[in-house]
Amino acid sequence: MENELFEKTPVEKAYIKLSLPLVLSMMVTMIYNLADTYFIAATGNTDLVAGVSLCAPVFTFLMAIGNIFGQGGTSLISRMLGQKNADGVKRVSSFCFYVAILSGLVIGVLMLIFSGGLLKVLGADSATIAHASEYYTVLAIGAPFTVLSFIHSNLLRSEGRSKESMITSISGAVFNIILDPILIIGLGMGAKGAAIATVLGYLLSDIYALTVVLRKSENLSVIPSKAHISGAEAGQIFGIGVPAAIVNICSSVCMILTNQYLLSYGNDKIAAMGIVLKVTMVVQLILTGLAFGGQPLIGYFYGAKNHERMKKLIRFSFTFLSAVALILTLVIFLFAPVILKAFMKEEELIRTGVQMLRWQVSSSIFAALVQLITIYFQSTGRMIGSFLLSISRQGVVFIAALIILANLFGFTGIITAQFTADLISAIFAGALFYGQLYKHLIKD
């Protein structure tokens, strides 16, 4: 079944078939994030909202660790499937599964040991420290489940099982949404309740994904004796996975820096930015789903040296993703005031939030193209290009833009930094793609 999808199905149809389940799972995740924000905001406690928002980088960091083995493993497995290397697929998938669990355990313990200092780095002050600490502690305890959730949700897609990958993500998100009002408001657990709901949601996703691998997958494995790989294979996993993780880690650093700069303008500005970023995630998750939907195809076509289908994929993916990004940007830009009124009550805060949201969403097409080009580098095993792109948009470029613009233009500079970084990064990514990747993709 999977070979027919990769080798015979029209590229456009295969791309959509792989992308739509991922987009649907992203949309459910989006609904969860908005619901989570809604129930937290419904407490009417700005310090609680700010405290939870300050911990967003922690979740992003855990995602980054999961993506080292999820995306790094997917890239290698997709190419191995194209090369008909069944034993290699089983070994790599088993390795990624067990090393993810171990990584989550180690990180969780370290988070608990150094919690005091890390909470201060995140920007917690006397007003938000209690709420941030509650949320942070639960995330630390549940770190292994969170990290593991990014393994099979990625690896299942590499063999064409987008539907099962979608159910993996949706099941956990729906469970999370059900638990949120019960724990946050019903039981009055506040930040702790929100974190518990999140961790339990990931645990459910892990259980379902493991069941699929054991009962349905013809390629993936969790057999302990298979969990060994060669040095070259490890180099491929880490060479692609680490740059992918850097994107998430840089995103955490950028959120921390942004909150630090906003701190002098008041916790209400941090709370507003936290809500704005959740809304912006609507666009980001949809575009991410569409971009990553093509990842198994890129790796398979490259591994099989199918040049003709690769050329068709490049043309379709760039055109399709750009069109969707422009449409989503227009919708969010026009309806920004209406959207934010669902989460904010104070008129001044809404006006500030609208300004933030419009700047954040205006660069969506640039961010989408950077992400798509990065995926092409990752899926073809090109580590240097992947690394350079990973440290640009949500890394070096953003940090430089934030520091320079904040010092020159104050609050306005802070909220326009992301747009500036996305524009510069898109120009750099386009030049890198054409100069170092495009010609090779259609000739190698």
N, C-alpha and C positions, 0 to 999 in steps of 0.2 A: 504493500500500500504506500509506504513512504517513498520508495523508489519511483513509483508512478507519479507521485506529486512532484518530485524533484526533477525527473527526467522527461516526462511526457506532457504534463499539464501546462497550458500556456502560462508564461511568466507572470503576466498581470493577474491571472486568476489564482495562481499559486501564492503570489504575494498577498493578495487580499485574504485568501483562505488562512494563511498563517498569521496575518496581522489582526484581523477582526476579533478573534478570540482574545488576543492580547490586549487590544483596545478595550474590549468589554470588561476584562478583568481590571484594567487601569481605571475605567469609569467607575466601577464598583469601589475601587480603592479611593477614588476621588470623592465619591459619595460618603464613604467612611470618614475621610479627612474632614469634609465639610460638616458631617454630623457630629464628629468628635469636637470640632471647633464650636459648633452651635451649642452643644450641651454644656461645654465648659464656659462659654460666654453667657449662657442662660443663668449661671450662678450669680451674675451681676458683680463679680469680684474681679476687678481689673488686675490686681496683683496675682490672682490665680491664673488668669489668661497669660500674663507676662511670664510667670514662673514656668508654665508648661511650654510656652514658646521658646524660652531659653534652652530647654532640653532638646530641641529639634536637632541640633548638631550631633547629639549622642546617637539618636536613631540613624542619622545619616552616616555616622562612622561605622555602626554595626552593618548597615547596608553595604558599605564599602568593603568590609571584610568578606561578606558573603559574595560580593561580586568578583572578588579575586578568583574564587574557585567556580562561581556560577558562570560568569562571562568568559573567564579564561578557559574553563573546561568546555564550555559550549563551542567556542571558537575552534579548539583542537578536535573535539568530537565531530563537528560538522565536516571538517576536512577529512577526518578518518573515515566517516561514512561514505564520502565521495570516493575515497581510495579503497573501499570495501575492507577496511581493517577492523573486523569484528572484535578480535581479542583486545586491541588497543582501546576501543570504546569501553569495554567492560572494565578494564584496569583504571582508566582515567576517571570514569564515573564513580567507581567505588572509592578511589583515592579522594576525590573531591568531597564525597559524603562524610567520610570519617575525619578528615582534616578540618572540615567546617565545624563539626561538633567540638573538637578539641580547641580550636581557635576561640569559639564562643565561650567555652569554660574559662580559659585563661584570661580573656578580656574582661569577663564578668567579675572575676576575682580581683583583678587589678583596679577596676572601676570602684569596687567597694572599699579597697584599701586606701585609695587616694581620693575618695569622694569629696572631702573638705576643700582641698586645693582646686580640684577640677570644677566644682560648682562656682567658685570665685572666678575662675578663668571664663566660665560660660557667661558671666555677667550678673550673677545673683547678688542682690543686696539685702538689707535687713527686711525689706518689705516682701521680697519674693523668695527668700532662701528656703522657707518651710515648704512651700508648694513645690519648688524646683527639686528639693531634696526627696520628697515623697515620690515624685515621678521618676527621678533619676535612679533611685534605689531599686524600684521594681524592674526598670529596664535592665539594670545590671544583673539582677537575679535571672531574668529571662533571656539574657544575651545568647545562650546556645540555641534556643528555639528561633530567635530572630535571624541569626546568621544562617542557620540551616535552611530557613524558608526560601532563601535566594538560590539554593543549589538546584533542586529538582524542578523548580518553576522555570529555570533557564534550561536545564539539561533535557527536559521533556520536549521542549520546542525544537531542540537540535535534531530529533528524529521524527519531526513532523507532528507531534502530539500537542498541538496548540490548544485543542479543546480541553484536554486533561490539565494542561498548565493553567488554563483559564479557571477551571473549577477549583484548582489548588488555591489560587489567589482569592477567588470570590467567596469560597466557603469560610475562610478565615475572616475576611472583611465583613461579611454579613453577620457572623457570630459576634464580631467586635461591635457592630452597630447595635445589635440587640442588647448587648451587655452595657453599653455606654450610659443610657438613661437610668438603668437599674442601679449601677454602681456609683455614677457621678452624682445623680440627683436623688434617686430613690433611697439609697443607703447613705447618702451624704458623704461619700468617700473622696469627693473632689479629685485632685490630681492623682492620688493613689488609685482611685477607681478607674480613671482613664488609662493609666499605665497597665493595670491588671487586665483590662479588657483587650488592650493591644497585644500583650504577651500571650493570652489564652487564644486569641485569634490566630497568631502565628503557630502555636502548638497544634491547633486543629489542622491548619494547612500542611504542616509537616507530616502529620499522621496520614492524611489523605494521599499526599504525594508518594509517601513510602508504600502505601497500599497499591497504587498504580504501578510503581516500578516492580514490585514483587509479583503482581498478578498479570500485568498486561505487556510490559515492555519487553521487546525482543532483543534489545541492544544494551540497555543500562543495567548496572549491577550494584549491589551493596554487599557482596560477599567479601568478608574481611581478607581472605587469602588472595583476593584479586587487587587489593588496595596497594599496589606497588607500581611505580612508574620509573622510566629511565631519566637520566639527567637531562637529556634533550627534551623530553616531554614535560618535565618540570619547568625547564626554561621557557617552553611555549606557554604553559599555563600562567606562570608568574609574569612572563614578558608581556602577555596580553592582559592578564587579570589585574596586575598592579596598576598599570595606567588607567584601567577602568575604575579601579578603586580610588585612584587619586582624584578622579572627578568628584566622587562623593566626599572624600576627605577635604578636598579644597572647598567644596560647597559648605562643609561644616565650619571651616576656618572663616570663610566669607560671611557666614551668618553670624558668627561670634564677633567678627570685626564690625559688621554693620550694627549689631546690637550695642557694641561698645561706643560707637560713634553716636547712636541715637540716645544713649543713656543720658547724656547731658540735656536732651530736649524733653525728658520725662518718660516714665514707664508707660504712659498712654500711647506714646509714639511706638514703643517696642510692641505693645499689644496690637496696635493698628498694623504694623508691618507683619506681625505673625499671622494675622487674619488675611492680609493681602497676599502673602506668600502661599497660604493654603488655597486661596481662590485662583491664583496664578498657576497652581499645580494642576488645575483642571485642564488648561491648555497644554502644559508640559507633559502630563501623563498620556493624553491622547496622542500627542506628537511622538512621544517616546514609544508608545505601543506600535504606531505605524512604522517608525524607524527600525525598531528591533524586530518587527515582523519579518523583515527581509534578511536578517542575520543568518538563519540556517541555509537560505538559498545562496547567499554570497559564499559561505564556506564550502557548501557542497559543489557549486559550480566551479569554484577555484580548485578544490581538491580533484575534481573530475576533469579539469582543463576544458570545460565547456565554454568556449569563448563567445559563441553566438548568443547563448542564453544570458551570459554575463552582460553583454552589451545592451540587450533588451532590458535587463534588470536595472542597469544604471540609468537609462533614459526614463523609464517609468517611475522609479523611486524618487528621483529628484523632482520631476514634474508634479507628481501626486502629492508629495509631502509639502512642497511649496504652496500649492493651491489650498490645501487644508489649513496650513498655518495662517495664511492671509485671511481666510474666512473666520477662523476662530478669533483672531486678533480684532477684527472689525466688530464682532458680536460683543466681546468682553469690553472693548473700548466704549462702545455706545451705551451699554447697559451697566456700566460700572456703579453709578449711584444706586440703582435699584438692587443690585447684587449685594452691596455692602450694607444697605439698610437692614438686611436680614440678620446681620451679625453685630451691627453697631447701632446705638441709640442716640448718642450725642452728635448734634449737627456739625460741630467743629471737627470732631474726630472723623466723621463721614467725609467731610470735604478734604481733609488731609489724606484719608484712605483712598479716595478717588484719584487724587493726584499721584499717590504711590502706585496704585494699580495700573493706571494708564501708562506710566513710564515702564513698569515691569513687563506688561504684555506687548508693548509696541515693538519689542525686538524679538518676538517669538519666531519669526521666519529665519532670522539670523541664527538663533540658538538651535533651531531644528536642523538647519543645514550643517552646522558644526557637528551636531550629534550624529547625523547620517554619515558624514564623511569619516568621523571617528570610528563608526561601526564598520565601514569598509576597511579601514586600516586594521582593526581588531580581527575581523573575520578572515582576513587573508594572511594573518600572522606577521604583519609588519609592525614590529615593536617600537621602532624609533618614531615613526609618524604618529602612532597611537599615543606615545608618551608626550610628544610635543603638543598635540591637541588637548590632551588631558590636563596639562598644566596651564593652558591658555585662558579659555573663557571664564571658568570658575576658579582660576588660580592667579598666576602672575599678572595677567591683563586686568582682571577685576580688582585685585588688591591695589595695583598701581593707580587705576582709575578712581577707586574709592578714596585713597589717600590724597591724591592731587585735587580731585573735585571737591572733596569735603573741606579741604583747607582753603580752596579758592571761593567756593560758593555756599559753604555751610550746609544747612539742611537740604537745600535743592541739589547740591552736589552729591549728597549721600543717596538720594532716591533716583538720581539719573546715572549712577555709576554702572548699574547692570546693563542699561541700554548701550552705553558707550563701550563696555567690555564686549558685549555680544557683536556689535558692529565691527569692531577691530578684529575680533577672533574669526568672524565669518570671512573677512577678506583674506586673512592668513590661511584659514582652512581651505578656501577655494584655490589659492595659489599652490598650496602643498598637494592637494588632490590632483590637480592638473599636471604639476611638474614631476611628482614622484610616484603616483599611483595609477592614474587613468590609462596611460599607454601600456603599463605592465598588465593591468587587468584584462585587456583585450588581446594581449599577445602571449603572456606566459603560458 
